[in-house]
Amino acid sequence: AGSTVLELAKLLSNVPGLTVVTNDVIIAGALVNSNMDVFILGGSIQRSLGCIHGHTAESQLENYRVDVAFVSSLCADDVFDVFAATESKVYFRRKLLTCARQTFMMLDASKFHRQSLFKINNLADYSAVITDKELPEEQAAQAVQAGIEWVTV
């Protein structure tokens, strides 16, 4: 779910043979006329964002095995911990990591050096971080030491 993942979905919408599983009604709507097979998880809709969360969506994830998951988050702090806006999003994101072979965290520069009440995990828990933020030399060394692959686009 999220605006960053929506932009990726739009870029991939004409790639034949892809299957998308999403918890975002806006992303599902953007792909409804694409060549993709689209599965949308059920549950409670967060009206302000259009994302679906809660126990129903989490339990549905148990029935899926995906090759690649692209996720975003509210923010990440200076020690690379990742945060969510709500507690239910924490459990959903953690469950998502268990059903994907590879997971890529997508964060734009505005989401760094911040934190929230609800910690999900650490950027080291993902296959790579995709971002538009270049790390200063010292922080880049810390990322390497933590095992975080950093991809700047």
C-alpha positions, 0 to 999 in steps of 0.5 A: 500500500502507499503512494510510492508503491502505487507509482511502481505499480503504474510503471509495471502495469503493462508488463505481461504475466505479472500477478499483483497482491495488494492491500490497497484499493487505490493500487487495485483500481489503478491496475483494474484495466492492466494486463496483470492478475490482481488480487486484493486482500480484504479487511478494514479500509483506512479511509484516508489512505485506501489501504486495507489492514487488520486481522482479515488481511493478515490471515489472508497473507498466510495463503500467499507465497510471492516472489517479490514484495515491494513495501513502503513505510511511514519512516525510518530513523537514524539506526535504520529502524522502520516505523508504521503509523498504526499498530495494525500496520506493524503486524501486517508488514511483519506477516508480509515478510514471511510470505515473500522470497524477497522484500524491497523497502521503498522510502523517499528521502522525506521519510528518513531521520524520523520515527513513530510510536510503532516500530515494524523492524529494521531495514536490514530485514529487507533484501534491499532498500530502494530510495532517492536518498544518498547516504553520507559516507559515515552512515553508508558505512553503518548500512554496509556493516548492518548488512543493508543493501542500499539502491539509490534511484 
